[in-house]
Amino acid sequence: MKIKSVFSHAFEKYGKILTGYDVTELLTKLDETTKKPDDSTIYEPGDAGLEALPIAKEFSDNAYGGMPVQIGYCNGNNTKLNCLEYHRGSELNIPANDIVLLLAPLKNVHKGKLDTNAVEAFYVPKGTVVQVYETTLHYAPCNAVQRGEVSKEGFRVIIVLPKGTNTEKPAIAEKNLEDKLLWARNKWLIAHPDSSEAKNGAFVGLTGVNINLAKSTK
């Protein structure tokens, strides 16, 4: 799998880079106060320490036009696709380490199914504020890959989303196929059959190879 730059023209259909934000204090707080597992990932939708920083209001007012947001994180080590998700509203990813994002267009999903051949990989340098559009399928970040080798450094990544996203799933009566994909609040998930999410009952809709950057990069 070829890894493209998040600054390339190829990324423009998935999102954009936000400029003008000083994320130094935010990433320092992330590094100093959050854990980074060696062989898994952890995700917290909202972190009180991160949300207490002045930049939280900047993201709410500027990036989200005055809407309430949450600031959490995804930390650890990961090289696999496993699942793809989407939300109503854009997501900001701000890595403290170089990472790779695996992305695909939501419009390519048909009857809940997506071939993983549609997935593209993008390299994101640390400190970059990346907006991922709500029309973009995404999931957990992956370790950076350089010269064909997966970094052993792992990652810490700030995740900004509309407030309440990825919290407890609402109780609903299913009205259509999309309702079967709802995995948490404002989180629609399509799992690969090889993933732990699929084994725990997530909707299985990814076909083809479960991408693993440790085996398929150049």
BAFI-3210 file (N, C-alpha, C; in Angstrom, 3 decimals, decimal comma, padded with zeros to 6 digits):
// residues 218
n [1|2|3|4|5|6|7|8|9|10|11|12|13|14|15|16|17|18|19|20|21|22|23|24|25|26|27|28|29|30|31|32|33|34|35|36|37|38|39|40|41|42|43|44|45|46|47|48|49|50|51|52|53|54|55|56|57|58|59|60|61|62|63|64|65|66|67|68|69|70|71|72|73|74|75|76|77|78|79|80|81|82|83|84|85|86|87|88|89|90|91|92|93|94|95|96|97|98|99|100|101|102|103|104|105|106|107|108|109|110|111|112|113|114|115|116|117|118|119|120|121|122|123|124|125|126|127|128|129|130|131|132|133|134|135|136|137|138|139|140|141|142|143|144|145|146|147|148|149|150|151|152|153|154|155|156|157|158|159|160|161|162|163|164|165|166|167|168|169|170|171|172|173|174|175|176|177|178|179|180|181|182|183|184|185|186|187|188|189|190|191|192|193|194|195|196|197|198|199|200|201|202|203|204|205|206|207|208|209|210|211|212|213|214|215|216|217|218]
n.u [000,849|000,634|001,742|000,513|000,963|-000,549|-000,679|-001,018|-002,653|-004,338|-005,471|-007,424|-010,127|-010,891|-010,473|-009,014|-006,150|-005,936|-004,947|-003,213|-003,607|-002,149|-000,845|000,910|000,860|-001,321|-000,493|001,704|000,476|-001,013|001,065|002,185|000,225|-001,274|-001,652|000,174|-000,343|001,643|000,978|-001,584|-004,531|-005,905|-008,841|-010,308|-013,177|-013,531|-011,434|-010,877|-008,679|-007,477|-009,592|-009,794|-007,953|-007,102|-007,258|-009,356|-011,723|-011,133|-011,189|-013,895|-015,220|-014,014|-013,211|-015,495|-017,542|-018,844|-020,174|-020,657|-017,900|-015,886|-012,778|-010,662|-008,627|-006,636|-004,487|-001,518|-000,405|-000,686|-001,318|-003,244|-006,271|-008,996|-011,645|-014,025|-015,362|-017,905|-019,136|-021,703|-020,668|-017,466|-014,178|-011,341|-007,955|-004,990|-001,808|000,721|002,844|004,335|001,992|-000,092|-003,034|-005,824|-008,107|-011,318|-013,859|-017,114|-019,188|-018,660|-019,682|-022,000|-025,086|-024,214|-021,733|-018,220|-015,404|-012,114|-010,164|-010,716|-009,610|-007,301|-003,994|-002,519|000,162|000,801|002,425|003,718|002,024|000,373|-002,762|-005,455|-008,371|-010,946|-013,403|-016,998|-017,918|-016,019|-014,697|-013,063|-010,766|-009,036|-005,830|-002,680|000,617|003,455|005,113|008,254|010,489|009,609|009,528|007,808|007,212|008,305|007,598|004,969|001,930|000,377|-002,639|-004,616|-008,125|-010,767|-014,206|-017,768|-019,615|-020,401|-020,132|-019,259|-019,908|-022,225|-024,333|-027,447|-030,712|-032,509|-035,163|-034,708|-034,871|-033,904|-031,234|-028,902|-029,227|-028,435|-025,734|-025,088|-023,063|-022,237|-022,952|-023,538|-021,850|-021,222|-020,441|-018,454|-017,340|-014,465|-014,465|-012,389|-011,900|-011,879|-014,077|-016,065|-016,384|-017,548|-020,049|-020,392|-021,501|-020,734|-019,113|-016,913|-015,114|-012,654|-009,078|-007,951|-006,366|-002,935|-000,414|002,092|002,684|002,161|003,252|004,854]
n.v [-001,195|002,141|005,015|008,177|011,787|013,832|016,379|016,346|016,578|014,437|014,058|015,953|015,365|014,102|015,699|018,553|020,652|022,462|025,715|028,149|027,567|027,194|024,441|023,568|023,591|021,927|019,431|018,937|018,617|016,342|014,444|014,401|013,564|011,339|007,819|005,447|002,607|-000,353|-002,426|-002,148|-000,061|002,842|004,737|007,822|009,678|012,285|014,439|015,896|017,486|018,225|019,536|021,756|023,563|026,688|026,465|024,807|026,307|027,812|025,903|025,163|027,620|028,579|026,413|024,844|026,649|027,710|025,609|023,095|021,096|018,131|017,144|014,617|011,625|009,291|006,754|004,710|001,709|000,624|-001,109|-001,991|-001,956|-002,881|-001,698|000,731|003,979|006,574|009,933|012,347|015,284|016,896|015,580|016,337|015,544|015,521|014,829|013,838|012,408|011,282|009,882|007,486|007,741|005,791|005,930|006,276|006,947|007,771|007,616|005,395|003,235|000,690|-000,615|-001,133|-002,236|-002,273|-002,473|-003,100|-002,291|000,270|001,876|004,369|005,424|007,858|009,891|011,679|014,341|014,985|017,315|018,448|019,836|018,165|018,136|015,911|015,170|014,730|013,048|011,183|008,000|006,546|005,446|004,123|005,693|004,821|003,493|005,367|004,910|004,516|004,374|001,813|000,585|-000,004|002,327|002,014|003,683|004,307|006,146|009,233|010,856|013,681|013,919|015,627|016,224|016,663|017,350|014,637|012,587|009,202|008,260|006,593|004,386|005,340|004,087|002,640|002,001|000,037|001,420|001,324|000,187|001,621|002,077|-000,308|-000,095|001,647|002,139|003,482|006,591|008,916|007,502|005,516|002,316|000,117|-003,078|-005,228|-008,727|-010,006|-008,522|-007,535|-006,053|-006,983|-009,547|-008,851|-008,109|-005,995|-004,481|-006,291|-005,304|-004,722|-005,868|-007,972|-007,640|-007,278|-004,548|-004,284|-002,380|-003,187|-005,130|-004,324|-001,979|000,709]
n.w [000,000|-000,921|000,758|001,054|001,267|003,773|002,994|000,323|-002,920|-003,174|-000,686|-000,400|-000,878|001,375|003,626|005,322|006,128|009,080|009,895|011,982|014,639|017,810|019,050|020,932|023,833|024,247|023,161|024,775|027,272|026,662|026,253|028,816|030,592|029,786|029,123|027,040|025,494|024,799|023,064|022,076|021,655|023,271|023,909|024,721|024,879|025,954|027,829|030,880|031,658|029,217|028,025|029,610|028,777|027,111|024,301|023,768|023,694|021,449|019,402|019,595|019,046|016,636|014,800|014,878|014,688|016,940|018,095|020,673|021,773|022,291|023,717|023,364|023,273|021,370|021,949|021,625|020,004|016,686|013,650|011,935|009,895|010,601|011,252|009,979|010,477|010,800|011,417|012,282|011,531|011,470|012,297|014,276|014,119|015,907|016,041|018,406|017,714|014,660|012,375|010,575|008,687|007,801|005,267|003,629|001,116|002,211|000,412|-001,070|000,208|-000,045|000,593|003,156|002,767|002,023|-000,025|000,920|-000,815|-001,511|000,367|001,401|002,373|004,508|005,428|008,378|009,783|013,105|015,212|013,306|012,458|011,587|009,779|009,404|007,188|007,600|005,694|005,343|005,825|008,582|011,175|013,992|014,463|012,841|013,462|012,360|009,195|007,837|005,209|004,648|007,117|010,126|012,661|016,029|017,950|018,504|019,243|020,279|020,020|019,695|019,717|018,448|018,594|017,869|020,810|022,962|021,154|020,423|022,900|025,135|023,349|021,947|022,782|020,298|017,944|015,201|012,004|009,461|007,262|007,940|010,635|011,742|011,746|013,748|016,453|018,683|020,389|017,885|016,138|013,551|012,482|010,554|010,381|009,894|009,261|010,641|012,887|016,393|017,097|015,363|016,393|018,744|018,024|016,202|013,117|010,250|007,485|005,928|003,218|001,626|002,095|005,443|006,088|006,880|007,894|008,596|006,867|004,292|003,048|001,244]
ca.u [000,000|001,391|001,352|000,582|001,066|-001,788|-000,609|-001,142|-003,951|-005,158|-006,159|-008,411|-011,505|-011,124|-010,396|-008,073|-005,268|-006,312|-003,783|-003,468|-003,770|-000,936|-001,220|002,058|000,426|-002,239|000,258|002,517|-000,443|-001,310|002,236|002,510|-000,867|-002,026|-000,888|000,321|-000,096|002,668|000,493|-003,016|-004,872|-006,938|-009,545|-011,146|-013,899|-013,277|-010,487|-011,097|-007,461|-007,310|-010,705|-009,638|-006,982|-007,737|-007,480|-010,652|-012,695|-010,788|-011,732|-015,345|-015,667|-013,498|-013,267|-016,860|-018,512|-019,588|-020,813|-019,928|-017,024|-015,154|-011,386|-010,172|-007,391|-006,430|-003,062|-001,088|000,299|-001,640|-000,936|-004,321|-007,498|-009,998|-012,987|-014,147|-016,495|-018,168|-019,929|-022,347|-019,764|-016,055|-013,306|-009,976|-006,877|-003,763|-000,889|001,967|003,854|003,946|001,044|-000,728|-004,479|-006,424|-009,345|-012,073|-015,052|-018,381|-020,051|-018,336|-020,401|-023,253|-025,798|-023,407|-020,513|-017,130|-014,197|-010,958|-009,349|-011,041|-008,927|-006,016|-003,184|-001,937|001,142|000,522|003,506|003,287|001,683|-000,534|-004,186|-006,114|-009,820|-011,474|-014,798|-017,979|-018,112|-014,817|-014,569|-011,770|-010,812|-007,876|-004,575|-001,672|002,012|004,091|005,966|009,319|011,359|009,081|009,577|006,825|007,796|008,001|007,342|003,556|001,366|-000,660|-003,351|-005,780|-009,318|-011,811|-015,463|-018,962|-019,776|-021,250|-019,781|-018,554|-020,334|-023,171|-025,260|-028,853|-031,621|-033,344|-035,823|-034,089|-035,776|-033,274|-029,943|-027,898|-029,397|-027,689|-024,332|-024,881|-022,280|-022,196|-023,596|-022,938|-020,762|-021,655|-019,240|-018,434|-016,212|-013,916|-014,755|-011,255|-011,703|-012,510|-015,385|-017,000|-016,635|-018,389|-021,377|-020,460|-021,948|-019,623|-019,348|-015,666|-014,718|-011,268|-008,006|-007,854|-005,069|-001,945|000,712|003,329|002,897|001,715|003,601|006,015]
ca.v [000,000|003,383|006,015|009,530|012,854|014,516|017,681|016,117|016,808|013,239|014,127|017,030|014,855|013,534|016,692|019,639|021,033|023,726|026,502|029,251|027,087|026,808|023,219|023,168|023,293|020,798|018,200|018,733|018,061|014,978|013,608|014,334|013,099|010,193|006,592|004,967|001,159|-000,861|-003,417|-001,940|001,361|003,287|005,930|008,546|010,712|013,607|014,474|017,168|018,284|018,778|020,444|022,962|024,457|027,757|026,106|024,125|027,315|028,182|024,871|025,267|028,858|028,773|025,232|024,302|027,726|027,964|024,392|022,435|020,006|017,385|016,895|013,375|011,147|007,887|006,494|003,319|001,171|-000,034|-001,158|-002,616|-001,223|-003,487|-001,127|002,116|004,636|007,956|010,704|013,559|016,343|016,630|015,189|016,852|014,685|016,298|013,845|014,212|011,618|011,030|008,776|007,230|007,595|004,973|006,634|005,885|007,788|007,214|007,373|004,082|002,203|000,304|-001,610|-001,428|-002,948|-001,530|-003,236|-002,396|-001,720|001,697|002,578|005,014|005,723|009,207|010,204|012,937|014,704|015,414|018,728|018,880|019,824|017,571|018,015|014,795|015,493|013,724|012,131|010,349|006,849|006,553|004,705|004,404|005,994|003,760|003,897|005,879|003,993|005,223|003,471|000,463|000,067|000,566|002,934|001,383|004,792|004,414|007,486|009,897|011,713|014,429|013,726|016,617|015,845|017,246|016,845|013,473|011,552|008,013|007,875|005,484|004,267|005,536|002,963|002,981|000,962|000,118|001,820|001,108|-000,503|002,424|001,900|-001,505|000,298|002,523|001,394|004,353|007,861|009,600|006,666|004,416|001,494|-001,035|-003,880|-006,338|-009,956|-010,410|-007,583|-007,832|-005,393|-007,914|-010,626|-008,298|-007,802|-004,886|-004,808|-006,708|-004,776|-004,575|-007,056|-007,892|-007,815|-006,381|-003,909|-004,260|-001,587|-003,906|-006,113|-003,877|-000,589|001,032]
ca.w [000,000|-000,993|001,750|000,501|002,258|004,104|002,321|-001,117|-003,558|-002,975|000,599|-000,378|-000,847|002,704|004,684|005,071|007,231|009,708|010,306|012,896|016,009|018,532|019,784|021,755|025,202|024,171|022,960|025,977|028,265|026,218|026,526|030,246|031,464|029,261|028,892|025,662|025,537|023,889|022,108|021,850|021,665|024,199|023,429|025,666|024,127|026,517|028,951|031,568|031,625|027,875|027,739|030,427|028,143|026,323|022,907|023,644|023,260|020,078|018,519|019,613|018,395|015,279|013,939|014,860|014,538|018,161|018,590|021,765|021,346|023,309|023,355|023,934|022,672|021,031|022,159|021,614|018,847|015,804|012,235|011,164|009,605|011,483|011,092|009,532|011,115|010,407|012,365|011,789|011,963|011,221|013,405|014,224|014,615|016,126|016,611|019,077|017,003|013,270|012,253|009,285|008,731|006,747|004,956|002,435|000,951|002,672|-000,750|-001,636|000,954|-000,682|001,400|004,329|002,391|001,399|-000,320|001,489|-001,892|-001,591|001,456|001,108|003,554|004,490|006,462|009,072|010,705|014,430|015,345|012,242|012,813|010,425|009,810|008,612|006,914|008,027|004,566|005,272|006,712|009,269|012,442|014,840|013,765|012,754|013,616|011,151|008,432|007,125|004,444|004,725|008,485|011,043|013,851|017,304|018,866|018,832|019,017|021,067|019,076|020,152|018,896|018,733|017,950|018,490|022,181|023,121|020,183|020,912|024,239|025,153|022,218|022,314|022,537|019,152|017,159|013,874|010,941|008,159|007,334|008,635|012,080|012,147|011,850|014,898|017,444|019,858|020,069|016,727|015,629|012,700|012,372|009,655|010,853|009,122|010,016|011,465|013,995|017,683|017,084|014,718|017,347|019,807|017,520|015,261|011,765|009,390|006,153|005,173|002,471|001,171|003,085|006,590|005,810|007,947|007,386|008,868|005,792|002,965|002,792|000,397]
c.u [000,886|000,853|001,583|000,697|-000,303|-001,827|-000,791|-002,549|-004,893|-005,946|-007,354|-009,861|-011,882|-011,157|-009,463|-007,229|-005,720|-005,060|-004,213|-003,635|-002,419|-001,296|-000,105|001,629|-000,472|-001,485|001,191|001,682|-000,788|-000,169|002,435|001,445|-001,613|-001,107|-000,828|000,645|000,920|002,097|-001,008|-003,266|-005,919|-007,561|-010,391|-011,846|-013,619|-012,374|-010,560|-009,870|-007,228|-008,386|-010,635|-008,673|-007,688|-008,056|-008,808|-011,720|-012,403|-011,336|-013,254|-015,824|-015,266|-013,718|-014,690|-017,933|-019,381|-020,315|-020,005|-019,119|-016,467|-013,733|-010,925|-008,900|-007,493|-004,932|-002,749|-000,246|-000,709|-001,111|-002,080|-005,521|-008,603|-011,429|-012,881|-015,413|-016,728|-019,091|-020,731|-021,527|-018,318|-015,322|-011,949|-009,032|-005,614|-002,749|000,333|003,142|003,406|003,023|000,665|-002,224|-004,940|-007,831|-010,008|-013,301|-016,312|-019,288|-019,785|-019,013|-021,744|-023,865|-024,948|-022,081|-019,485|-015,954|-012,998|-009,976|-009,595|-010,290|-007,586|-005,320|-002,524|-001,036|000,851|001,673|002,954|003,025|000,735|-001,980|-004,960|-007,618|-010,238|-012,970|-015,741|-018,300|-016,930|-014,880|-013,163|-011,877|-009,548|-006,653|-003,675|-000,284|002,560|004,957|006,984|010,268|010,935|009,065|008,561|007,527|007,374|007,646|005,886|003,062|000,478|-001,319|-004,544|-006,927|-010,385|-013,051|-016,624|-019,244|-020,773|-020,930|-018,988|-018,847|-021,437|-024,162|-026,694|-029,672|-032,569|-034,054|-035,284|-035,126|-035,226|-031,919|-028,910|-028,010|-028,649|-026,206|-024,041|-024,261|-022,148|-022,872|-022,829|-021,749|-021,359|-020,420|-019,454|-017,174|-015,742|-014,162|-013,623|-011,108|-012,373|-013,892|-016,444|-017,371|-017,534|-019,738|-021,502|-020,893|-020,740|-019,915|-018,095|-015,307|-013,309|-010,311|-008,162|-006,458|-004,192|-000,699|002,055|003,664|002,685|002,068|004,796|006,150]
c.v [001,245|004,373|007,404|010,550|013,475|015,907|017,552|016,414|015,629|013,291|015,079|016,541|014,307|014,574|017,816|019,891|022,380|024,435|027,567|028,848|026,713|025,623|022,731|022,751|022,063|019,481|017,899|018,103|016,612|014,032|013,370|013,635|011,864|009,013|006,253|003,474|000,718|-001,754|-003,326|-000,438|001,625|004,558|006,509|009,668|012,126|013,514|015,857|018,074|018,951|019,817|021,729|023,968|025,497|027,359|025,378|025,099|027,764|027,164|024,971|026,475|028,943|027,563|024,687|025,385|027,970|026,763|023,779|021,252|019,275|017,185|015,659|012,939|009,680|007,639|005,009|002,953|000,398|-000,022|-001,646|-001,683|-001,619|-002,997|000,230|002,683|005,999|008,593|011,763|014,722|015,928|016,232|015,836|015,830|015,520|015,379|014,460|013,435|011,501|009,815|008,555|007,081|006,750|005,495|006,083|006,782|007,077|006,855|006,010|002,931|001,943|-000,854|-002,083|-002,088|-002,001|-002,472|-002,454|-001,901|-000,224|002,528|003,136|005,369|007,093|009,420|011,584|013,261|015,196|016,923|019,259|018,790|019,390|017,507|016,890|015,037|014,381|012,736|011,187|009,220|006,829|005,646|005,049|004,763|004,766|004,343|004,403|004,798|004,823|004,216|002,009|-000,149|000,777|001,102|002,170|002,426|004,824|005,831|007,928|010,901|012,369|014,186|014,729|016,260|016,627|016,569|015,696|012,327|010,430|007,678|006,810|005,518|004,511|004,282|003,354|001,746|001,101|000,394|001,515|000,451|000,300|002,272|000,679|-001,191|001,127|001,735|002,155|005,658|008,579|008,830|005,485|003,638|000,332|-001,829|-004,885|-007,614|-010,416|-009,580|-008,052|-007,195|-006,302|-009,043|-010,171|-007,806|-006,637|-005,370|-005,125|-006,262|-004,571|-005,901|-006,868|-008,034|-006,822|-005,769|-003,891|-003,573|-002,273|-004,869|-005,543|-002,455|-000,453|002,529]
c.w [000,000|000,033|001,161|001,628|002,514|003,480|000,803|-001,617|-003,301|-001,674|000,580|-000,357|000,527|003,817|004,310|006,319|007,768|010,211|011,313|014,349|016,610|019,435|020,709|023,158|025,229|024,059|024,132|027,080|027,934|026,567|028,020|031,080|030,959|028,961|027,404|025,710|024,488|022,787|021,839|021,760|022,745|023,642|024,542|024,904|024,622|027,730|029,590|031,518|030,282|027,578|028,551|029,802|027,270|024,879|022,711|023,161|021,832|019,081|018,439|018,802|016,933|014,382|013,800|014,887|015,750|018,723|019,738|021,250|022,559|022,798|024,112|023,237|022,308|021,068|021,994|020,422|017,999|014,375|011,346|010,956|010,589|011,246|010,400|010,152|010,485|011,437|011,618|012,342|011,762|012,496|013,202|014,831|014,727|016,792|017,299|018,510|015,553|013,219|010,794|009,530|007,544|006,505|003,702|002,323|001,435|001,491|-001,397|-000,898|000,279|000,098|002,582|004,039|001,753|001,185|000,186|000,433|-002,051|-000,557|001,000|002,414|003,410|005,701|007,041|010,013|012,041|014,444|014,291|012,724|011,570|010,652|008,871|008,432|007,365|006,915|004,385|006,299|007,299|010,481|013,222|013,987|013,725|013,001|012,293|010,505|007,669|006,507|004,628|006,107|009,365|012,283|015,106|018,365|019,333|018,641|020,173|020,117|019,758|019,178|019,351|017,923|018,560|019,831|022,235|022,192|020,846|022,362|024,103|023,988|022,680|022,027|021,410|018,618|015,734|012,801|009,546|008,364|008,113|010,145|012,604|012,348|013,102|016,047|018,755|019,459|018,947|016,156|014,867|012,283|011,408|009,980|009,811|009,931|010,912|012,742|015,283|017,765|016,456|015,672|018,490|019,299|016,576|013,881|010,887|007,953|005,321|004,525|001,938|002,334|004,226|006,557|007,058|007,405|007,639|007,733|004,390|002,621|001,867|000,295]
res [m|k|i|k|s|v|f|s|h|a|f|e|k|y|g|k|i|l|t|g|y|d|v|t|e|l|l|t|k|l|d|e|t|t|k|k|p|d|d|s|t|i|y|e|p|g|d|a|g|l|e|a|l|p|i|a|k|e|f|s|d|n|a|y|g|g|m|p|v|q|i|g|y|c|n|g|n|n|t|k|l|n|c|l|e|y|h|r|g|s|e|l|n|i|p|a|n|d|i|v|l|l|l|a|p|l|k|n|v|h|k|g|k|l|d|t|n|a|v|e|a|f|y|v|p|k|g|t|v|v|q|v|y|e|t|t|l|h|y|a|p|c|n|a|v|q|r|g|e|v|s|k|e|g|f|r|v|i|i|v|l|p|k|g|t|n|t|e|k|p|a|i|a|e|k|n|l|e|d|k|l|l|w|a|r|n|k|w|l|i|a|h|p|d|s|s|e|a|k|n|g|a|f|v|g|l|t|g|v|n|i|n|l|a|k|s|t|k]
***
